[in-house]
Amino acid sequence: MVRRRAGTWSIHVDRDSPAVATILMVDDEPANIDIVTRVLAPEGYRVSSARDGEEGLSAVRRTHPDVVLLDVVMPGLDGFEVCRRLKDDAVTRLIPVVLVTTLGDRDARIRGAASGADDFLSKPIDVLELKARLRSLVRLKRFTDELESAESVILSLALTIEARDPATDGHCERLARYATALGAAVGLGQVDLEALRRGGFLHDVGKVGIPDAILLKRGPLIPSEFRLMKTHTLIGERLCGSLRSLDKVRPIIRHHHERLDGSGYPDGLKGAGVPLLAQVIGIVDVFDALTTDRPYRAAQSAARACEELRDEVRRGWRDGALVESFLTIARA
């Protein structure tokens, strides 16, 4: 829900009420599903069901429940494997999963934790324990949804900014693709790759504060215009400042125009002081800018853009190994 408060807009979610929360129960025993449904329906939950692991995976992707109650022992895919697949999928990994099992031994819980389970319940299910755990997990899910909603607003804003200039159509998507490919090539982990993907989309979000007369100007900017243009890195960082989910993205937004010799902006960072993820975005940003038409010049060939990047290495602006890794990708 979006509310206006004290002259500003905020996204509000009622985190304490289970109303309209959807619980998906994956269990091959209809009697178990019936019991849980009778218990939870009067509490305001919607309960849907699936009878095996494959059906459960399809139901999660189709309905995006607030919590999944997942039986461990099922024909075909067992609960451990279903949980692992849900947690490996970026679309479903934030949905809380509760493993329900008669297996009370330590090894089963260790295996469940390794598969990514958020909580455990033992059969026969204790009704009070079930209600308490669901209240906690639904509250957590709504906190997560609120963060995702705010992040989606900022992402939409970034794409809206891109749409102001037809010459930059697709720029953010290409940067996200180039950056994650380069990150993978140099051995970065999944968390950093996700930050690069988000950074590709959000690196120029601060241009929302730059007038069209400057942003879309045909021809070089005069010094006062360039000073204003450079503030987009600071504006963008502030826009994302309240979201912990963007902690690793904010340095990309602020520092993707830094250079290793200290001649970049906004902080004149040098050498290892320039965050690695910002260096990656900086390299692919230059390549994409050079190979697309802009109001002030025509697109260059990929070969010419590669030479420009090598020249920036010679000037001390870029890391040579990073640039060569990217050029290998660009030539592929």
KEKE-3310 file (N, C-alpha, C; in steps of 0.2 Angstrom, whole numbers, plus 5000, padded with zeros to 4 digits):
npx = (5004:5003:5006:5002:5012:5015:5019:5026:5028:5026:5029:5019:5016:5005:5012:5008:4996:4989:4980:4975:4987:4996:4998:5007:5005:5014:5012:5010:4999:4983:4975:4983:4984:4971:4969:4978:4973:4960:4964:4971:4963:4952:4960:4963:4971:4975:4975:4984:4987:4999:5003:5014:5033:5036:5024:5023:5034:5030:5018:5023:5030:5020:5011:5017:5018:5016:5022:5030:5025:5032:5033:5044:5046:5041:5034:5045:5052:5060:5057:5069:5076:5067:5066:5080:5080:5071:5078:5089:5084:5083:5071:5062:5069:5068:5056:5050:5053:5046:5051:5042:5042:5043:5055:5065:5078:5095:5103:5094:5089:5101:5103:5092:5094:5105:5100:5093:5082:5071:5064:5058:5046:5039:5030:5017:5009:5011:4998:4998:5012:5013:5005:5012:5025:5021:5016:5028:5036:5028:5028:5041:5042:5035:5042:5053:5046:5042:5055:5059:5049:5052:5064:5061:5054:5064:5072:5063:5062:5076:5075:5066:5073:5082:5074:5071:5081:5082:5094:5100:5093:5091:5103:5105:5102:5111:5123:5121:5121:5134:5142:5140:5145:5158:5162:5159:5169:5181:5180:5171:5160:5142:5135:5142:5140:5126:5126:5132:5124:5112:5119:5122:5109:5106:5116:5116:5105:5104:5103:5091:5090:5096:5095:5086:5091:5105:5107:5103:5110:5117:5133:5148:5149:5149:5161:5153:5141:5146:5150:5138:5133:5141:5136:5127:5131:5131:5118:5112:5117:5112:5098:5097:5101:5094:5091:5095:5097:5103:5116:5129:5128:5128:5141:5145:5136:5141:5154:5157:5163:5176:5194:5209:5220:5217:5210:5197:5179:5167:5176:5189:5196:5210:5219:5218:5209:5198:5182:5181:5169:5164:5174:5172:5160:5163:5171:5163:5154:5160:5163:5151:5145:5154:5151:5138:5126:5126:5120:5130:5139:5143:5141:5155:5165:5166:5179:5187:5182:5188:5201:5201:5199:5210:5219:5215:5220:5234:5235:5233:5221:5213:5212:5223:5222:5208:5202:5207:5201:5188:5188:5191:5178:5170:5175:5170)
npy = (4994:5011:5026:5043:5054:5067:5076:5068:5052:5036:5018:5006:4992:4982:4973:4964:4958:4942:4942:4939:4933:4920:4903:4890:4872:4858:4842:4825:4818:4820:4821:4828:4840:4844:4846:4856:4866:4868:4873:4885:4893:4900:4909:4919:4916:4911:4895:4885:4870:4857:4841:4834:4835:4841:4847:4856:4864:4870:4877:4886:4895:4899:4905:4912:4911:4917:4909:4893:4877:4862:4846:4833:4819:4813:4806:4804:4820:4824:4834:4840:4842:4850:4861:4865:4868:4879:4889:4891:4898:4914:4920:4914:4913:4920:4917:4911:4895:4881:4866:4851:4837:4820:4816:4817:4818:4823:4824:4825:4838:4845:4842:4848:4862:4864:4863:4875:4878:4888:4886:4873:4861:4848:4832:4824:4840:4854:4864:4877:4880:4880:4891:4902:4901:4904:4917:4924:4921:4926:4940:4943:4940:4950:4962:4959:4960:4973:4980:4975:4981:4995:4995:4991:5002:5012:5006:5006:5020:5022:5016:5025:5036:5033:5032:5045:5049:5044:5039:5032:5020:5004:5004:5002:4989:4982:4986:4979:4966:4965:4968:4958:4947:4950:4951:4937:4931:4935:4928:4932:4931:4925:4935:4947:4947:4948:4961:4968:4966:4974:4986:4989:4993:5003:5013:5026:5032:5044:5054:5058:5070:5079:5092:5092:5100:5099:5085:5080:5088:5093:5092:5097:5099:5114:5120:5123:5116:5103:5101:5101:5090:5080:5078:5068:5056:5057:5061:5049:5040:5045:5043:5029:5026:5022:5009:4993:4982:4987:4989:4985:4990:5004:5010:5007:5016:5028:5028:5024:5033:5035:5035:5026:5033:5044:5054:5054:5056:5056:5058:5058:5046:5034:5020:5005:5010:5013:5005:4988:4983:4995:4998:4988:4992:5004:5002:4994:5003:5014:5007:5003:5016:5021:5013:5016:5027:5044:5060:5069:5063:5050:5032:5022:5009:4992:4988:5000:5005:4996:4999:5012:5009:5002:5012:5020:5012:5013:5027:5026:5025:5014:4997:4985:4971:4969:4976:4969:4956:4960:4963:4952:4945:4954:4953:4940)
npz = (5000:4996:5004:5008:5018:5029:5018:5010:5000:5005:5006:5013:5023:5031:5043:5053:5052:5047:5037:5020:5018:5009:5010:5004:5004:5002:5001:5000:5007:5008:5020:5029:5023:5023:5037:5041:5033:5039:5051:5048:5040:5048:5054:5044:5034:5017:5010:4999:4989:4985:4978:4976:4974:4961:4957:4967:4965:4953:4957:4966:4958:4950:4959:4969:4984:5002:5012:5011:5016:5018:5015:5019:5015:5001:4986:4971:4969:4984:4999:5003:4991:4983:4991:4990:4976:4975:4983:4975:4965:4958:4958:4967:4979:4990:4997:5011:5018:5026:5032:5035:5044:5050:5053:5066:5069:5071:5059:5049:5051:5049:5035:5030:5033:5026:5013:5013:5020:5030:5042:5053:5056:5066:5063:5073:5069:5079:5084:5089:5088:5075:5071:5077:5071:5058:5058:5062:5050:5040:5043:5041:5027:5022:5026:5018:5005:5005:5005:4992:4984:4986:4980:4967:4963:4962:4952:4941:4940:4936:4923:4917:4917:4907:4896:4893:4884:4868:4862:4872:4873:4880:4886:4900:4902:4893:4900:4912:4908:4901:4912:4922:4915:4913:4927:4931:4923:4929:4941:4951:4965:4968:4975:4972:4958:4957:4962:4952:4942:4946:4948:4935:4930:4938:4939:4933:4939:4946:4937:4936:4942:4934:4922:4907:4897:4899:4900:4887:4878:4863:4858:4866:4884:4893:4906:4918:4916:4915:4928:4935:4929:4934:4947:4947:4951:4965:4968:4964:4973:4985:4983:4984:4997:5008:5007:5013:5005:4994:4998:4992:4980:4980:4981:4968:4961:4965:4962:4949:4939:4943:4942:4940:4942:4950:4943:4941:4946:4959:4970:4967:4969:4970:4963:4972:4979:4972:4971:4966:4960:4955:4946:4936:4931:4926:4916:4907:4904:4897:4886:4880:4879:4869:4858:4854:4846:4851:4856:4853:4845:4833:4833:4837:4830:4837:4837:4837:4849:4858:4857:4862:4875:4879:4877:4888:4898:4896:4900:4913:4919:4919:4925:4918:4917:4920:4909:4898:4900:4898:4885:4879:4880:4873:4860:4858)
capx = (5000:5006:5002:5006:5013:5019:5021:5030:5025:5029:5026:5017:5013:5003:5016:5006:4990:4990:4975:4977:4994:4995:5002:5006:5007:5016:5011:5006:4994:4977:4973:4987:4982:4964:4970:4981:4968:4955:4967:4973:4958:4949:4965:4964:4976:4973:4979:4983:4991:5001:5003:5021:5038:5036:5018:5025:5038:5026:5013:5027:5032:5014:5007:5021:5015:5020:5026:5029:5025:5035:5034:5051:5045:5036:5037:5048:5057:5059:5057:5075:5077:5062:5069:5086:5078:5068:5083:5094:5081:5082:5064:5059:5074:5066:5050:5051:5051:5046:5051:5038:5044:5043:5062:5067:5085:5100:5106:5089:5089:5107:5102:5087:5097:5110:5096:5091:5076:5070:5062:5056:5040:5039:5024:5011:5010:5008:4994:5000:5018:5012:5003:5017:5030:5019:5016:5034:5038:5024:5030:5048:5041:5032:5048:5056:5042:5043:5061:5059:5044:5055:5070:5058:5052:5070:5074:5058:5065:5082:5073:5062:5078:5085:5069:5071:5085:5082:5100:5102:5089:5094:5110:5106:5101:5117:5128:5120:5124:5142:5146:5140:5149:5165:5162:5160:5176:5186:5179:5167:5154:5135:5133:5145:5137:5120:5127:5134:5117:5108:5122:5121:5103:5105:5122:5114:5098:5105:5102:5084:5091:5100:5090:5086:5095:5111:5107:5102:5113:5121:5139:5152:5146:5154:5163:5148:5137:5149:5150:5132:5132:5145:5133:5122:5133:5130:5111:5110:5119:5107:5092:5097:5104:5090:5089:5101:5098:5108:5123:5134:5127:5129:5148:5145:5133:5145:5161:5159:5167:5183:5199:5214:5226:5214:5208:5190:5175:5167:5180:5196:5200:5216:5222:5214:5204:5192:5179:5182:5163:5163:5179:5169:5154:5166:5174:5158:5150:5164:5163:5144:5145:5157:5148:5131:5125:5125:5118:5136:5144:5140:5144:5161:5166:5169:5187:5189:5181:5193:5208:5200:5199:5217:5222:5214:5224:5240:5235:5233:5214:5209:5216:5224:5219:5201:5200:5209:5196:5182:5189:5190:5171:5168:5177:5167)
capy = (5000:5018:5031:5050:5056:5073:5078:5063:5046:5030:5011:5004:4985:4979:4967:4960:4954:4937:4943:4938:4929:4914:4897:4884:4866:4853:4836:4819:4816:4824:4822:4833:4847:4846:4848:4863:4871:4869:4877:4892:4897:4905:4914:4924:4913:4907:4889:4881:4864:4853:4834:4831:4840:4844:4851:4861:4869:4874:4881:4892:4899:4902:4909:4916:4911:4920:4904:4886:4872:4857:4839:4830:4813:4813:4802:4809:4825:4825:4841:4843:4844:4855:4867:4868:4872:4885:4893:4892:4902:4921:4922:4911:4911:4924:4914:4907:4888:4877:4859:4847:4830:4816:4814:4822:4817:4829:4824:4828:4845:4848:4842:4853:4868:4864:4865:4882:4879:4894:4884:4866:4858:4841:4829:4828:4847:4857:4870:4884:4882:4882:4898:4906:4901:4907:4924:4927:4921:4931:4946:4943:4940:4957:4966:4958:4963:4981:4982:4974:4986:5001:4994:4991:5009:5015:5003:5009:5027:5022:5015:5031:5041:5030:5033:5052:5050:5038:5037:5027:5014:4998:5005:4999:4981:4980:4986:4973:4960:4965:4968:4951:4943:4952:4948:4930:4930:4936:4924:4935:4926:4926:4941:4952:4947:4952:4968:4971:4967:4979:4992:4991:4996:5009:5017:5033:5034:5050:5058:5061:5077:5083:5095:5089:5104:5097:5078:5079:5093:5091:5095:5096:5103:5119:5118:5123:5111:5097:5101:5099:5083:5075:5077:5063:5050:5059:5061:5042:5037:5047:5039:5022:5026:5019:5002:4989:4978:4990:4991:4984:4994:5011:5011:5007:5022:5034:5028:5021:5037:5036:5033:5023:5038:5049:5060:5054:5060:5063:5059:5057:5040:5031:5013:5000:5014:5013:4998:4983:4983:5001:4998:4984:4995:5010:4999:4992:5009:5017:5003:5004:5023:5022:5009:5018:5034:5049:5067:5073:5059:5044:5026:5019:5002:4988:4987:5006:5005:4992:5003:5017:5006:5001:5019:5022:5008:5017:5033:5024:5026:5007:4991:4982:4964:4969:4978:4963:4951:4962:4963:4945:4944:4959:4950:4933)
capz = (5000:4996:5008:5009:5025:5030:5012:5006:4999:5008:5005:5019:5023:5038:5044:5059:5051:5042:5031:5013:5017:5006:5012:5000:5008:4998:5005:4997:5011:5008:5026:5032:5020:5026:5044:5041:5030:5044:5057:5046:5037:5052:5056:5039:5029:5011:5010:4993:4990:4979:4980:4975:4973:4954:4957:4971:4961:4948:4961:4969:4952:4947:4964:4974:4991:5007:5015:5009:5021:5013:5018:5017:5012:4996:4980:4966:4972:4991:5001:5003:4984:4981:4995:4986:4969:4977:4986:4970:4959:4961:4958:4973:4985:4996:5000:5017:5017:5032:5031:5039:5044:5056:5055:5071:5070:5069:5052:5044:5051:5045:5028:5028:5034:5020:5007:5013:5024:5034:5048:5053:5060:5067:5064:5071:5069:5085:5081:5092:5086:5068:5070:5079:5066:5052:5060:5061:5043:5035:5045:5038:5020:5021:5026:5011:5000:5006:5002:4985:4981:4985:4975:4961:4961:4960:4946:4937:4939:4932:4916:4915:4915:4901:4891:4891:4878:4864:4861:4877:4874:4881:4889:4906:4901:4891:4905:4917:4904:4901:4919:4925:4911:4915:4934:4931:4919:4934:4946:4957:4967:4966:4978:4968:4951:4958:4963:4946:4938:4949:4947:4928:4929:4943:4939:4932:4942:4949:4932:4937:4945:4929:4917:4900:4893:4900:4899:4880:4874:4857:4858:4873:4890:4896:4913:4924:4915:4917:4936:4937:4927:4938:4953:4946:4955:4972:4969:4964:4980:4990:4981:4986:5003:5014:5006:5014:4999:4989:5001:4988:4974:4981:4979:4960:4958:4967:4960:4942:4935:4946:4938:4945:4943:4954:4939:4940:4951:4963:4975:4965:4972:4967:4963:4975:4983:4968:4972:4961:4956:4951:4940:4931:4928:4923:4909:4902:4903:4892:4879:4878:4876:4863:4852:4853:4844:4856:4853:4851:4840:4830:4837:4835:4829:4843:4837:4839:4857:4862:4857:4867:4882:4880:4878:4895:4902:4896:4904:4920:4921:4920:4926:4912:4917:4919:4902:4893:4901:4895:4878:4876:4880:4868:4854:4857)
cpx = (5004:5003:5006:5006:5018:5023:5025:5026:5029:5026:5025:5014:5011:5006:5013:5000:4992:4985:4978:4984:4992:5000:5001:5009:5008:5017:5007:5001:4988:4975:4977:4986:4976:4965:4973:4977:4963:4958:4969:4968:4954:4954:4966:4969:4972:4978:4978:4988:4994:5003:5010:5026:5037:5030:5019:5029:5034:5021:5017:5028:5026:5010:5011:5018:5019:5025:5025:5030:5027:5036:5040:5050:5040:5039:5040:5053:5055:5059:5063:5077:5073:5064:5075:5085:5075:5073:5088:5091:5080:5075:5060:5063:5072:5060:5052:5049:5052:5046:5047:5040:5043:5050:5064:5075:5089:5102:5100:5088:5095:5106:5097:5090:5102:5106:5093:5085:5076:5068:5060:5050:5041:5031:5023:5012:5007:5004:4997:5007:5018:5010:5008:5023:5027:5018:5022:5037:5034:5026:5037:5047:5039:5037:5051:5053:5042:5049:5061:5054:5048:5061:5067:5056:5058:5073:5069:5060:5071:5080:5069:5067:5081:5080:5069:5076:5085:5088:5103:5098:5092:5101:5110:5106:5108:5123:5127:5123:5131:5145:5146:5144:5156:5166:5163:5167:5181:5185:5175:5162:5147:5133:5135:5142:5130:5120:5128:5128:5113:5112:5122:5115:5103:5111:5121:5108:5098:5103:5095:5085:5095:5095:5091:5091:5103:5112:5107:5106:5118:5127:5142:5148:5152:5155:5157:5143:5139:5149:5144:5130:5135:5141:5128:5124:5131:5122:5109:5111:5114:5100:5091:5099:5100:5089:5096:5102:5102:5114:5128:5134:5128:5136:5149:5142:5137:5151:5163:5162:5174:5188:5205:5219:5223:5211:5200:5186:5170:5172:5188:5200:5205:5217:5216:5208:5197:5189:5180:5175:5162:5168:5176:5164:5157:5168:5169:5154:5154:5163:5156:5143:5148:5154:5141:5131:5123:5123:5124:5141:5140:5144:5150:5161:5168:5176:5190:5188:5186:5199:5207:5201:5207:5221:5221:5218:5231:5240:5234:5226:5211:5214:5216:5221:5211:5199:5202:5203:5190:5183:5189:5183:5168:5169:5173:5161)
cpy = (5006:5023:5038:5052:5062:5076:5074:5056:5041:5024:5008:4997:4984:4973:4962:4956:4949:4938:4943:4935:4922:4909:4892:4878:4861:4847:4831:4816:4821:4826:4828:4840:4849:4849:4855:4868:4873:4874:4884:4896:4902:4910:4919:4922:4910:4901:4886:4875:4861:4846:4831:4837:4844:4849:4857:4866:4874:4879:4887:4897:4903:4907:4913:4917:4915:4915:4897:4881:4865:4851:4836:4824:4813:4809:4807:4813:4825:4832:4844:4846:4850:4862:4870:4871:4878:4891:4895:4896:4909:4923:4920:4911:4915:4922:4910:4900:4884:4870:4855:4840:4826:4814:4819:4821:4823:4829:4827:4835:4849:4848:4847:4860:4869:4866:4872:4883:4885:4892:4876:4865:4851:4838:4825:4836:4850:4864:4877:4885:4883:4889:4903:4907:4905:4915:4927:4927:4925:4938:4948:4944:4947:4962:4965:4961:4970:4983:4981:4979:4993:5001:4994:4998:5013:5012:5006:5016:5027:5021:5021:5036:5039:5032:5040:5053:5043:5035:5032:5021:5008:4998:5001:4991:4979:4980:4981:4967:4960:4965:4961:4946:4944:4949:4941:4928:4930:4933:4927:4930:4929:4933:4947:4952:4950:4959:4972:4971:4973:4986:4994:4994:5003:5014:5024:5035:5041:5056:5061:5068:5081:5086:5092:5093:5102:5089:5077:5084:5090:5095:5095:5101:5108:5117:5118:5118:5104:5096:5098:5092:5078:5074:5071:5057:5051:5058:5053:5038:5038:5043:5032:5021:5023:5012:4997:4984:4980:4992:4990:4988:5001:5013:5011:5014:5028:5034:5026:5026:5039:5033:5031:5028:5044:5055:5060:5058:5055:5064:5058:5051:5037:5024:5009:5004:5014:5006:4994:4983:4989:5001:4994:4988:5001:5007:4998:4998:5013:5013:5004:5011:5024:5019:5011:5025:5038:5056:5070:5070:5053:5038:5024:5012:4998:4988:4994:5007:5001:4995:5009:5015:5005:5007:5021:5018:5012:5023:5032:5025:5019:5002:4987:4975:4964:4971:4972:4957:4953:4962:4956:4943:4948:4956:4943:4934)
cpz = (5000:5000:5008:5016:5025:5023:5007:5005:5002:5006:5011:5018:5030:5039:5049:5058:5046:5036:5025:5012:5014:5008:5007:5004:5003:5002:5001:5000:5011:5015:5030:5029:5022:5033:5044:5038:5035:5050:5054:5043:5042:5054:5050:5034:5023:5011:5003:4994:4984:4982:4979:4974:4966:4954:4961:4968:4956:4951:4964:4964:4950:4952:4968:4981:4996:5011:5012:5015:5016:5016:5015:5013:5007:4990:4975:4970:4980:4993:5001:4996:4982:4985:4991:4980:4970:4979:4980:4965:4962:4961:4964:4979:4991:5000:5005:5016:5024:5030:5037:5039:5050:5058:5060:5072:5068:5062:5047:5045:5048:5038:5026:5028:5028:5013:5007:5017:5029:5041:5048:5058:5060:5066:5070:5073:5075:5082:5083:5089:5078:5067:5072:5074:5060:5053:5059:5054:5039:5037:5041:5030:5018:5021:5020:5005:5000:5003:4994:4981:4980:4980:4968:4958:4959:4953:4940:4935:4935:4924:4913:4913:4908:4895:4889:4885:4874:4862:4866:4878:4874:4884:4896:4906:4898:4896:4910:4914:4904:4907:4922:4921:4913:4923:4934:4928:4924:4940:4952:4958:4966:4969:4974:4961:4952:4959:4957:4941:4940:4947:4939:4926:4933:4943:4938:4934:4944:4943:4932:4939:4940:4924:4911:4896:4893:4897:4891:4876:4869:4857:4865:4878:4892:4903:4918:4922:4917:4925:4938:4935:4931:4945:4953:4950:4963:4973:4969:4970:4985:4989:4984:4993:5009:5013:5007:5009:4994:4992:4996:4981:4974:4979:4971:4958:4960:4963:4953:4937:4938:4941:4942:4946:4947:4950:4938:4946:4953:4968:4974:4968:4967:4968:4967:4979:4979:4969:4966:4956:4952:4945:4935:4927:4924:4916:4904:4900:4897:4885:4876:4875:4870:4857:4851:4850:4850:4852:4850:4847:4838:4834:4833:4834:4836:4843:4840:4847:4861:4862:4862:4874:4884:4881:4885:4900:4902:4899:4911:4923:4923:4922:4920:4911:4916:4912:4897:4894:4898:4887:4875:4876:4874:4861:4852:4853)
residu = (MET:VAL:ARG:ARG:ARG:ALA:GLY:THR:TRP:SER:ILE:HIS:VAL:ASP:ARG:ASP:SER:PRO:ALA:VAL:ALA:THR:ILE:LEU:MET:VAL:ASP:ASP:GLU:PRO:ALA:ASN:ILE:ASP:ILE:VAL:THR:ARG:VAL:LEU:ALA:PRO:GLU:GLY:TYR:ARG:VAL:SER:SER:ALA:ARG:ASP:GLY:GLU:GLU:GLY:LEU:SER:ALA:VAL:ARG:ARG:THR:HIS:PRO:ASP:VAL:VAL:LEU:LEU:ASP:VAL:VAL:MET:PRO:GLY:LEU:ASP:GLY:PHE:GLU:VAL:CYS:ARG:ARG:LEU:LYS:ASP:ASP:ALA:VAL:THR:ARG:LEU:ILE:PRO:VAL:VAL:LEU:VAL:THR:THR:LEU:GLY:ASP:ARG:ASP:ALA:ARG:ILE:ARG:GLY:ALA:ALA:SER:GLY:ALA:ASP:ASP:PHE:LEU:SER:LYS:PRO:ILE:ASP:VAL:LEU:GLU:LEU:LYS:ALA:ARG:LEU:ARG:SER:LEU:VAL:ARG:LEU:LYS:ARG:PHE:THR:ASP:GLU:LEU:GLU:SER:ALA:GLU:SER:VAL:ILE:LEU:SER:LEU:ALA:LEU:THR:ILE:GLU:ALA:ARG:ASP:PRO:ALA:THR:ASP:GLY:HIS:CYS:GLU:ARG:LEU:ALA:ARG:TYR:ALA:THR:ALA:LEU:GLY:ALA:ALA:VAL:GLY:LEU:GLY:GLN:VAL:ASP:LEU:GLU:ALA:LEU:ARG:ARG:GLY:GLY:PHE:LEU:HIS:ASP:VAL:GLY:LYS:VAL:GLY:ILE:PRO:ASP:ALA:ILE:LEU:LEU:LYS:ARG:GLY:PRO:LEU:ILE:PRO:SER:GLU:PHE:ARG:LEU:MET:LYS:THR:HIS:THR:LEU:ILE:GLY:GLU:ARG:LEU:CYS:GLY:SER:LEU:ARG:SER:LEU:ASP:LYS:VAL:ARG:PRO:ILE:ILE:ARG:HIS:HIS:HIS:GLU:ARG:LEU:ASP:GLY:SER:GLY:TYR:PRO:ASP:GLY:LEU:LYS:GLY:ALA:GLY:VAL:PRO:LEU:LEU:ALA:GLN:VAL:ILE:GLY:ILE:VAL:ASP:VAL:PHE:ASP:ALA:LEU:THR:THR:ASP:ARG:PRO:TYR:ARG:ALA:ALA:GLN:SER:ALA:ALA:ARG:ALA:CYS:GLU:GLU:LEU:ARG:ASP:GLU:VAL:ARG:ARG:GLY:TRP:ARG:ASP:GLY:ALA:LEU:VAL:GLU:SER:PHE:LEU:THR:ILE:ALA:ARG:ALA)
# end
